[in-house]
Amino acid sequence: MTQDDLLTRAQAWLAEDPDPETREELGALLGRGEAARDELAARFAGTLQFGTAGLRGELGAGPMRMNRSVVIRAAAGLAAYLKAKGQTGGLVVIGYDARYKSADFARDTAAVMTGAGLRAALLPRPLPTPVLAYAIRHLGAVAGVEVTASHNPPRDNGYKVYLGDGSQIVPPADAEIAAEIDAVRALADVPRPDSGWEVLGDEVLEAYLARTDAVLTPGSPRSVRTVYTAMHGVGKDVLTAAFARHGFPPPALVAEQADPDPAFPTVAFPNPEEPGAMDLAFEAARAVDPDIVIANDPDADRCAVAVPDASVEGGWRMLRGDEVGALLAAHLVHKGARGVFAESIVSSSLLGRIAAAAGVGHEETLTGFKWIARVEGLRYGYEEALGYCVDPEGVRDKDGITAALAVAELASELKEQGRTLTDLLDDLAVAHGLHATDQLSVRVEDLSVIANAMAALREKPPVRLAGLTVVSAEDLTKGTETLPPTDGLRYYLEGDYKARVIVRPSGTEPKLKCYLEVVVPVADASELGTARATAAGVLAAIKKDLAEAAGL
């Protein structure tokens, strides 16, 4: 794109931008002339793509950033899609988190829906994403929108779309909505009245909290003591209300991270999985000596759990998502749950072992709860990235609040027996083999690094990793008998141990993600220490060899 083309696009954008903040930002860029060429190109040499994650990107002016102009177009496209499906007059529920611009984007969406002849209802304030997912079905809506960037950096925001079944969109709906967005021309053509939508009261939140009763067994122990961090997000009030409702001791709050703050000042990335993000929670835990630590991500759809561990520095260890996924599965089996237990392909194969032993169904899906939530007969679903669906009839998405309740109930039951979550993990390893997982995650500035790594692995697939033979190499872009096509590679390895590797670009962040699992047989509890050391060594060697094969 020439400099003149860039300037023409930027000036046209500036002329219709409804936001004084981004108008000022873009005007300043244009005032810098040739010195701003690269920055203008980054903002105007394309359009932020609407996909199965909706929209997500950095805040700022221009079509490659998240801003009110982009959101208005997205809302207009969604409204046109719904009307084309015969949903004129239907209700669209809109929720939002506490990030920069979230409330503005939510109000713009309500205005566009109202102007298009649909009914719109805003949640009363920033609330967890699972409350929005619940509200869609509770209110009989035809669609829902959640304005959130989940655990992305502070300068990001996003736009997540659900249809009337309460699940996130999947193909072909994403492409059909994207086509309607592309058909939107001037913003002046999009009617945006100043009123006409409903702002909901607390009745929806109260109904959601009442629905959490379904997660717990009446009369079960509720004695576990927790430290809780909301990670500067919107989870605190809802989680503490849920704990109080069900008679759990009030969690000790990590005060520095308890209230919403879009700057996320105490963490580099507001994601419990990121190094350092849980440091303040562990510091609080050392002060009050709880049984467990629980964390939500900023929109509270994920749940992280940490346990005391004298063998690690600081005395506390974050459980991997796969460990919490297995614990919750075992808990549900113990409670007599029936139905299908589902997980994404990047999650641990241990869930399949637990399901088979319990005589319940098991399915694998593509990555993302948009797929897990659609499994027929779903009773429980989880994904290794700290996402758990323990009440699919209530929320057909991951839910960090109900997952926290289920973990607290399990920990309480074990506590009454003089046992811990770690003890139950040991039991599962003895029963099914030690399923150890790890991840090689590479964050990039230049997306071509990811494309080059995937190309290198496709052109020359590894034949051995960590001394194990690659017995199966699948390119998932072709799909399988049970999975639709996706950009990913899957390897099965055999040798002294069985292992599995999946490589895929992240759908929401500039990352290449490699998911590793090794299974080490365990005869009895006395072998667990040796098995864990062996697994750690194999995983480290796989990570090294895989990085070399991908040119990372």
C-alpha positions as CSV (number, residue, x, y, z in Angstrom):
1,M,0.0,0.0,0.0
2,T,1.4,3.4,-1.0
3,Q,1.8,6.3,1.4
4,D,-1.0,8.1,-0.4
5,D,-3.3,5.1,-0.1
6,L,-2.5,4.8,3.6
7,L,-3.3,8.5,4.1
8,T,-6.5,8.3,2.2
9,R,-7.7,5.3,4.3
10,A,-6.6,7.0,7.5
11,Q,-8.3,10.3,6.7
12,A,-11.6,8.5,5.7
13,W,-11.5,6.6,9.0
14,L,-10.8,9.8,11.0
15,A,-13.8,11.5,9.3
16,E,-16.3,9.0,10.7
17,D,-14.6,7.9,14.0
18,P,-17.2,8.5,16.8
19,D,-14.6,8.4,19.6
20,P,-12.8,11.6,20.5
21,E,-9.9,9.6,22.1
22,T,-9.1,7.6,19.0
23,R,-9.7,10.6,16.7
24,E,-7.1,12.5,18.7
25,E,-4.7,9.6,18.5
26,L,-5.1,9.2,14.7
27,G,-4.9,12.9,14.1
28,A,-1.5,13.0,16.0
29,L,-0.3,10.1,13.9
30,L,-1.2,11.8,10.6
31,G,0.5,15.0,11.8
32,R,3.8,13.1,12.0
33,G,3.8,12.5,8.2
34,E,6.3,10.1,6.7
35,A,7.7,9.3,10.2
36,A,4.4,7.5,11.1
37,R,4.3,5.4,7.9
38,D,5.1,2.1,9.6
39,E,2.6,2.7,12.4
40,L,-0.1,3.7,9.9
41,A,0.6,0.6,7.9
42,A,0.2,-1.6,11.0
43,R,-3.2,0.0,11.6
44,F,-4.6,0.3,8.0
45,A,-3.0,-2.4,5.8
46,G,-5.8,-4.8,6.6
47,T,-8.8,-5.4,8.8
48,L,-9.0,-7.1,12.2
49,Q,-10.5,-10.5,11.3
50,F,-13.7,-11.8,12.8
51,G,-13.4,-15.5,13.5
52,T,-14.5,-18.2,16.0
53,A,-13.0,-16.2,18.8
54,G,-14.9,-13.1,17.6
55,L,-12.6,-10.2,17.6
56,R,-9.6,-9.6,19.8
57,G,-6.7,-7.1,19.5
58,E,-4.9,-4.1,20.8
59,L,-6.9,-0.9,21.5
60,G,-6.3,2.0,19.1
61,A,-7.5,3.8,16.0
62,G,-7.8,2.0,12.7
63,P,-9.3,-1.2,11.2
64,M,-6.5,-3.4,12.6
65,R,-7.2,-2.3,16.2
66,M,-10.1,-2.6,18.7
67,N,-12.1,0.6,18.8
68,R,-15.6,1.9,18.6
69,S,-15.7,2.0,14.8
70,V,-14.7,-1.6,14.6
71,V,-17.2,-2.7,17.3
72,I,-20.0,-0.8,15.6
73,R,-19.3,-2.5,12.4
74,A,-19.1,-5.9,14.1
75,A,-22.4,-5.3,15.9
76,A,-24.1,-4.2,12.7
77,G,-22.8,-7.4,11.0
78,L,-24.1,-9.6,13.8
79,A,-27.5,-7.8,13.7
80,A,-27.8,-8.3,10.0
81,Y,-26.9,-12.0,10.4
82,L,-29.5,-12.5,13.1
83,K,-32.2,-10.8,11.0
84,A,-31.2,-12.9,8.0
85,K,-31.8,-15.9,10.2
86,G,-35.4,-14.7,10.9
87,Q,-34.6,-13.3,14.4
88,T,-35.9,-9.8,13.9
89,G,-37.2,-8.6,17.2
90,G,-35.2,-11.2,19.2
91,L,-33.3,-10.4,22.3
92,V,-29.5,-9.9,22.4
93,V,-27.9,-9.8,25.9
94,I,-24.6,-7.9,26.2
95,G,-22.0,-8.3,29.0
96,Y,-18.7,-6.7,29.5
97,D,-15.6,-6.8,31.8
98,A,-13.7,-3.9,33.4
99,R,-11.1,-3.4,30.7
100,Y,-10.5,-0.1,29.0
101,K,-13.4,0.8,26.6
102,S,-15.4,-2.3,27.5
103,A,-18.4,-0.3,28.8
104,D,-18.3,1.9,25.6
105,F,-18.2,-1.1,23.3
106,A,-21.1,-2.7,25.2
107,R,-23.3,0.4,24.9
108,D,-22.4,0.8,21.2
109,T,-23.5,-2.8,20.7
110,A,-26.8,-2.2,22.5
111,A,-27.5,0.9,20.4
112,V,-26.8,-0.9,17.1
113,M,-29.0,-3.8,18.0
114,T,-31.8,-1.4,19.0
115,G,-31.4,0.5,15.8
116,A,-31.6,-2.7,13.8
117,G,-34.9,-3.6,15.3
118,L,-33.7,-6.2,17.7
119,R,-34.1,-6.0,21.5
120,A,-31.0,-5.4,23.5
121,A,-30.3,-5.9,27.2
122,L,-27.1,-4.8,29.0
123,L,-25.9,-6.6,32.1
124,P,-26.0,-4.1,35.0
125,R,-22.2,-3.7,35.4
126,P,-18.9,-5.5,34.7
127,L,-19.5,-9.1,35.5
128,P,-17.9,-12.5,34.8
129,T,-18.3,-13.9,31.3
130,P,-20.1,-17.0,32.6
131,V,-22.9,-14.8,33.9
132,L,-23.5,-13.6,30.3
133,A,-23.3,-17.2,29.0
134,Y,-25.9,-18.2,31.6
135,A,-28.1,-15.1,30.9
136,I,-28.5,-16.0,27.2
137,R,-30.5,-19.2,27.8
138,H,-32.1,-17.9,31.0
139,L,-33.6,-15.0,29.2
140,G,-34.4,-16.8,26.0
141,A,-32.1,-14.6,23.9
142,V,-31.2,-15.2,20.3
143,A,-27.6,-14.2,20.8
144,G,-25.2,-12.8,23.4
145,V,-22.1,-10.6,23.2
146,E,-19.3,-10.4,25.8
147,V,-16.8,-7.6,25.6
148,T,-13.6,-9.0,27.0
149,A,-10.1,-9.9,26.2
150,S,-10.0,-12.4,29.0
151,H,-6.3,-12.7,30.2
152,N,-4.7,-10.7,27.4
153,P,-2.4,-7.7,28.1
154,P,-3.9,-4.5,29.4
155,R,-4.0,-2.7,26.0
156,D,-6.1,-5.4,24.4
157,N,-9.9,-5.9,24.2
158,G,-12.2,-8.3,22.5
159,Y,-15.7,-9.2,21.3
160,K,-17.0,-12.7,21.9
161,V,-20.3,-13.8,20.3
162,Y,-22.7,-16.5,21.4
163,L,-25.8,-17.7,19.7
164,G,-29.1,-18.6,21.4
165,D,-28.0,-22.0,22.6
166,G,-25.6,-20.3,24.9
167,S,-22.5,-21.5,23.1
168,Q,-19.8,-19.5,21.3
169,I,-20.1,-19.3,17.6
170,V,-18.5,-22.0,15.3
171,P,-18.2,-22.3,11.5
172,P,-20.1,-21.5,9.4
173,A,-21.7,-18.8,11.6
174,D,-18.4,-17.0,12.0
175,A,-17.8,-16.6,8.2
176,E,-21.5,-15.6,7.7
177,I,-21.2,-12.9,10.3
178,A,-17.9,-11.8,8.9
179,A,-19.4,-11.4,5.5
180,E,-22.2,-9.2,7.0
181,I,-19.5,-7.1,8.7
182,D,-17.7,-6.7,5.4
183,A,-20.9,-5.4,3.8
184,V,-21.2,-2.5,6.3
185,R,-20.0,0.6,4.5
186,A,-20.2,4.1,6.1
187,L,-20.8,4.2,9.9
188,A,-23.4,6.9,9.2
189,D,-25.5,4.1,7.6
190,V,-25.7,2.2,10.9
191,P,-28.6,3.5,13.0
192,R,-27.5,4.1,16.6
193,P,-30.3,5.6,18.8
194,D,-29.4,7.1,22.1
195,S,-31.9,4.9,24.1
196,G,-34.3,2.0,23.7
197,W,-32.3,-0.8,25.2
198,E,-32.8,-2.3,28.7
199,V,-30.2,-2.2,31.5
200,L,-30.9,-5.4,33.5
201,G,-31.0,-5.4,37.3
202,D,-29.4,-7.9,39.7
203,E,-32.1,-10.5,39.0
204,V,-30.0,-12.2,36.3
205,L,-27.0,-12.4,38.7
206,E,-29.3,-13.7,41.5
207,A,-30.6,-16.4,39.1
208,Y,-27.0,-17.4,38.2
209,L,-26.0,-17.6,41.8
210,A,-29.1,-19.8,42.5
211,R,-28.1,-22.0,39.6
212,T,-24.8,-22.7,41.3
213,D,-26.7,-24.9,43.8
214,A,-26.6,-27.6,41.1
215,V,-22.8,-27.8,41.3
216,L,-22.7,-29.0,44.9
217,T,-24.1,-32.0,46.8
218,P,-26.6,-31.0,49.5
219,G,-25.0,-31.5,53.0
220,S,-21.5,-31.9,51.6
221,P,-18.5,-30.6,53.7
222,R,-17.8,-26.9,53.2
223,S,-14.7,-26.5,55.5
224,V,-11.9,-25.6,53.1
225,R,-10.0,-22.4,53.8
226,T,-8.9,-20.5,50.7
227,V,-6.9,-17.5,49.5
228,Y,-8.5,-16.0,46.5
229,T,-7.2,-13.6,43.8
230,A,-9.4,-12.0,41.1
231,M,-6.3,-10.9,39.2
232,H,-7.6,-7.3,38.9
233,G,-10.7,-8.6,37.2
234,V,-14.4,-8.9,37.8
235,G,-14.6,-12.2,39.8
236,K,-14.4,-11.1,43.4
237,D,-17.9,-10.1,44.2
238,V,-19.6,-13.1,42.4
239,L,-17.2,-15.7,43.8
240,T,-17.4,-14.4,47.4
241,A,-21.2,-14.3,47.1
242,A,-21.2,-17.9,45.8
243,F,-19.0,-19.0,48.7
244,A,-21.1,-17.3,51.2
245,R,-24.3,-18.7,49.7
246,H,-23.0,-22.2,50.1
247,G,-21.5,-21.9,53.6
248,F,-17.8,-22.0,52.7
249,P,-15.5,-19.9,54.9
250,P,-15.0,-16.5,53.4
251,P,-11.8,-16.6,51.2
252,A,-8.9,-14.5,52.3
253,L,-8.5,-11.9,49.4
254,V,-5.3,-10.9,47.8
255,A,-6.0,-7.2,48.5
256,E,-3.7,-5.8,45.8
257,Q,-5.5,-7.7,43.1
258,A,-9.1,-7.9,44.5
259,D,-10.8,-5.0,42.6
260,P,-11.1,-4.4,38.9
261,D,-8.2,-2.4,37.4
262,P,-7.7,-2.3,33.6
263,A,-4.0,-1.5,34.1
264,F,-3.4,-4.8,35.8
265,P,-0.6,-3.1,37.7
266,T,0.8,-6.0,39.7
267,V,1.3,-8.5,36.9
268,A,3.1,-8.6,33.5
269,F,0.2,-10.6,32.0
270,P,-3.1,-11.0,33.9
271,N,-3.1,-14.8,33.4
272,P,-2.6,-17.2,36.4
273,E,-0.5,-19.4,34.1
274,E,2.1,-16.7,33.4
275,P,5.3,-16.6,35.5
276,G,4.9,-14.3,38.5
277,A,1.2,-13.8,38.2
278,M,0.5,-15.8,41.3
279,D,3.3,-14.4,43.4
280,L,1.1,-12.1,45.5
281,A,-1.4,-14.9,46.1
282,F,1.4,-17.2,47.3
283,E,2.7,-14.4,49.6
284,A,-0.8,-14.1,51.1
285,A,-1.0,-17.9,51.4
286,R,2.2,-18.0,53.4
287,A,0.8,-15.4,55.7
288,V,-2.6,-17.0,56.4
289,D,-1.9,-20.8,55.8
290,P,-5.0,-21.8,53.9
291,D,-5.7,-25.2,52.5
292,I,-5.7,-24.1,48.8
293,V,-5.3,-21.0,46.7
294,I,-7.9,-20.2,44.0
295,A,-7.5,-17.6,41.2
296,N,-9.7,-16.4,38.4
297,D,-8.5,-14.7,35.3
298,P,-9.9,-11.2,34.7
299,D,-13.2,-12.2,33.2
300,A,-13.5,-15.1,35.7
301,D,-14.2,-17.9,33.1
302,R,-11.0,-19.7,34.1
303,C,-10.0,-21.1,37.5
304,A,-6.5,-21.8,38.8
305,V,-5.8,-23.8,41.8
306,A,-2.6,-24.0,43.9
307,V,-1.7,-26.4,46.7
308,P,0.9,-26.5,49.5
309,D,4.1,-28.2,48.4
310,A,7.2,-28.2,50.6
311,S,9.4,-29.4,47.8
312,V,9.1,-26.1,45.8
313,E,10.5,-22.7,46.6
314,G,7.9,-20.6,48.4
315,G,6.0,-23.7,49.5
316,W,3.1,-23.4,47.0
317,R,2.6,-25.1,43.6
318,M,0.2,-24.2,40.9
319,L,-1.7,-27.2,39.6
320,R,-1.6,-27.7,35.9
321,G,-5.0,-27.3,34.1
322,D,-4.8,-31.0,33.3
323,E,-4.4,-31.9,37.0
324,V,-7.4,-29.8,38.0
325,G,-9.3,-31.3,35.1
326,A,-8.6,-34.8,36.3
327,L,-9.5,-33.9,39.9
328,L,-12.9,-32.5,38.9
329,A,-13.6,-35.5,36.7
330,A,-12.8,-37.9,39.6
331,H,-15.0,-35.8,41.9
332,L,-17.9,-35.9,39.5
333,V,-17.5,-39.7,39.1
334,H,-17.5,-40.1,42.9
335,K,-20.8,-38.1,42.9
336,G,-22.3,-40.5,40.4
337,A,-22.3,-38.2,37.4
338,R,-23.4,-39.7,34.1
339,G,-23.2,-38.4,30.6
340,V,-20.2,-37.5,28.4
341,F,-16.9,-36.2,29.7
342,A,-15.3,-34.1,27.0
343,E,-12.0,-32.3,26.5
344,S,-10.0,-30.6,23.7
345,I,-7.4,-32.5,21.8
346,V,-4.6,-30.6,23.6
347,S,-5.8,-31.7,27.1
348,S,-4.5,-34.8,28.9
349,S,-5.5,-38.3,27.8
350,L,-6.0,-39.1,31.5
351,L,-9.6,-37.9,31.3
352,G,-10.3,-40.8,28.8
353,R,-8.9,-43.3,31.3
354,I,-11.0,-41.9,34.1
355,A,-14.1,-41.9,32.0
356,A,-13.5,-45.5,30.7
357,A,-13.0,-46.8,34.3
358,A,-16.2,-45.1,35.4
359,G,-18.2,-46.3,32.4
360,V,-19.1,-42.8,31.1
361,G,-18.7,-41.5,27.6
362,H,-15.6,-39.6,26.5
363,E,-15.1,-37.3,23.5
364,E,-12.2,-35.1,22.2
365,T,-12.9,-31.9,20.3
366,L,-11.0,-29.1,18.7
367,T,-9.5,-26.5,21.0
368,G,-12.0,-24.2,22.6
369,F,-15.2,-24.4,24.6
370,K,-17.1,-23.4,21.5
371,W,-16.5,-27.1,20.5
372,I,-16.6,-28.7,23.9
373,A,-20.0,-27.1,24.8
374,R,-21.5,-28.7,21.7
375,V,-20.8,-32.3,22.6
376,E,-24.1,-34.2,22.7
377,G,-24.9,-35.4,26.2
378,L,-22.2,-33.3,27.8
379,R,-21.9,-33.7,31.5
380,Y,-18.4,-32.3,32.1
381,G,-15.9,-30.6,29.9
382,Y,-12.4,-29.1,30.4
383,E,-9.5,-27.6,28.6
384,E,-5.9,-27.6,29.9
385,A,-5.8,-23.8,29.8
386,L,-7.7,-23.6,33.2
387,G,-11.2,-23.9,31.7
388,Y,-13.8,-26.1,33.2
389,C,-17.5,-26.6,32.6
390,V,-19.0,-28.5,35.6
391,D,-22.7,-27.5,34.9
392,P,-23.3,-27.5,31.2
393,E,-27.1,-27.2,31.7
394,G,-26.5,-23.9,33.4
395,V,-23.5,-22.5,31.5
396,R,-22.4,-23.9,28.2
397,D,-19.0,-22.5,28.4
398,K,-16.1,-22.5,30.8
399,D,-17.0,-21.1,34.2
400,G,-14.4,-20.1,36.8
401,I,-17.0,-19.5,39.5
402,T,-18.7,-22.9,39.5
403,A,-15.4,-24.6,39.0
404,A,-14.0,-22.9,42.1
405,L,-17.1,-24.1,44.1
406,A,-16.6,-27.7,42.8
407,V,-12.9,-27.6,43.7
408,A,-13.7,-26.2,47.2
409,E,-16.2,-29.0,47.8
410,L,-13.7,-31.6,46.7
411,A,-11.0,-30.2,48.9
412,S,-13.4,-30.0,51.8
413,E,-14.4,-33.6,51.4
414,L,-10.8,-34.7,51.3
415,K,-10.0,-32.5,54.3
416,E,-12.6,-34.3,56.3
417,Q,-10.8,-37.6,55.5
418,G,-7.4,-36.1,56.4
419,R,-6.4,-36.0,52.8
420,T,-5.6,-33.4,50.1
421,L,-5.9,-32.7,46.4
422,T,-2.3,-33.9,46.0
423,D,-3.2,-37.3,47.6
424,L,-6.1,-37.7,45.1
425,L,-3.7,-36.9,42.2
426,D,-1.4,-39.6,43.5
427,D,-4.3,-42.1,43.6
428,L,-5.1,-41.3,40.0
429,A,-1.5,-41.8,38.9
430,V,-1.4,-45.2,40.6
431,A,-4.7,-46.2,39.0
432,H,-4.1,-44.9,35.5
433,G,-0.4,-44.2,35.1
434,L,1.3,-40.9,35.7
435,H,0.1,-38.5,32.9
436,A,2.6,-35.7,33.0
437,T,2.0,-32.7,30.7
438,D,3.9,-29.5,29.8
439,Q,3.9,-26.8,27.2
440,L,6.4,-25.1,25.0
441,S,4.8,-21.7,24.4
442,V,6.6,-19.1,22.3
443,R,5.2,-15.5,22.2
444,V,6.3,-13.6,19.1
445,E,6.3,-10.0,17.8
446,D,6.5,-11.2,14.2
447,L,3.8,-13.7,13.2
448,S,5.9,-15.0,10.4
449,V,7.9,-16.9,13.1
450,I,4.9,-19.0,13.8
451,A,4.2,-19.6,10.1
452,N,7.8,-20.6,9.5
453,A,7.8,-23.0,12.4
454,M,4.7,-24.7,11.2
455,A,6.1,-24.9,7.7
456,A,9.4,-26.4,8.9
457,L,7.5,-29.1,10.8
458,R,5.3,-29.9,7.8
459,E,8.2,-30.1,5.4
460,K,10.4,-32.2,7.6
461,P,8.3,-33.9,10.4
462,P,10.4,-35.2,13.3
463,V,11.0,-38.9,13.4
464,R,12.3,-39.1,17.0
465,L,11.8,-36.8,20.0
466,A,13.6,-37.4,23.3
467,G,14.7,-40.8,22.1
468,L,11.1,-41.9,21.4
469,T,10.0,-42.9,17.9
470,V,7.3,-40.8,16.2
471,V,4.9,-43.6,15.2
472,S,2.1,-41.3,13.9
473,A,2.3,-37.7,12.4
474,E,-1.0,-36.1,11.5
475,D,-1.5,-32.7,9.8
476,L,-4.8,-31.6,11.3
477,T,-5.5,-29.2,8.5
478,K,-6.9,-32.2,6.6
479,G,-9.3,-33.1,9.5
480,T,-9.7,-36.6,10.9
481,E,-12.6,-39.1,11.2
482,T,-13.8,-37.3,14.4
483,L,-12.4,-33.7,14.0
484,P,-13.0,-31.0,11.5
485,P,-9.9,-29.3,9.9
486,T,-7.8,-27.0,12.0
487,D,-4.3,-25.6,11.8
488,G,-2.3,-28.1,13.9
489,L,0.1,-31.0,13.9
490,R,-0.2,-34.1,16.2
491,Y,2.5,-36.7,16.9
492,Y,2.2,-39.9,18.8
493,L,5.5,-41.3,20.2
494,E,6.4,-44.7,21.5
495,G,9.5,-46.2,23.1
496,D,10.2,-46.8,26.8
497,Y,7.1,-44.6,27.4
498,K,4.2,-43.4,25.3
499,A,4.0,-39.7,24.6
500,R,1.9,-37.2,22.5
501,V,2.8,-33.8,21.0
502,I,0.4,-31.2,19.5
503,V,1.6,-28.0,17.8
504,R,-0.8,-25.2,16.9
505,P,-0.9,-21.4,16.6
506,S,-2.9,-19.7,19.4
507,G,-6.3,-18.5,18.3
508,T,-6.3,-15.5,20.7
509,E,-2.6,-14.4,21.2
510,P,0.6,-14.1,19.1
511,K,1.9,-17.4,20.3
512,L,2.9,-20.8,19.0
513,K,1.8,-23.5,21.5
514,C,3.2,-27.0,21.7
515,Y,1.3,-29.3,24.1
516,L,3.3,-32.3,25.4
517,E,2.3,-35.4,27.4
518,V,4.1,-38.5,28.5
519,V,2.6,-41.4,30.4
520,V,4.8,-43.3,32.8
521,P,3.4,-46.6,34.3
522,V,3.2,-46.6,38.2
523,A,2.9,-49.9,40.1
524,D,2.3,-48.4,43.5
525,A,2.7,-45.1,45.4
526,S,6.3,-45.8,46.3
527,E,7.2,-45.3,42.6
528,L,5.6,-41.9,42.2
529,G,8.8,-39.9,43.0
530,T,10.8,-41.8,40.4
531,A,8.0,-41.6,37.9
532,R,7.7,-37.9,38.2
533,A,11.5,-37.4,37.8
534,T,11.5,-39.6,34.7
535,A,8.5,-37.8,33.2
536,A,10.1,-34.4,33.8
537,G,13.2,-35.5,32.0
538,V,11.4,-36.9,29.0
539,L,9.2,-33.7,28.7
540,A,12.3,-31.5,28.9
541,A,14.0,-33.5,26.2
542,I,10.9,-33.5,24.0
543,K,10.7,-29.7,24.4
544,K,14.3,-29.3,23.4
545,D,14.1,-31.6,20.3
546,L,10.8,-30.1,19.2
547,A,12.1,-26.5,19.4
548,E,15.1,-27.5,17.3
549,A,12.9,-29.3,14.7
550,A,10.7,-26.2,14.4
551,G,13.6,-23.8,14.1
552,L,12.7,-21.9,17.3
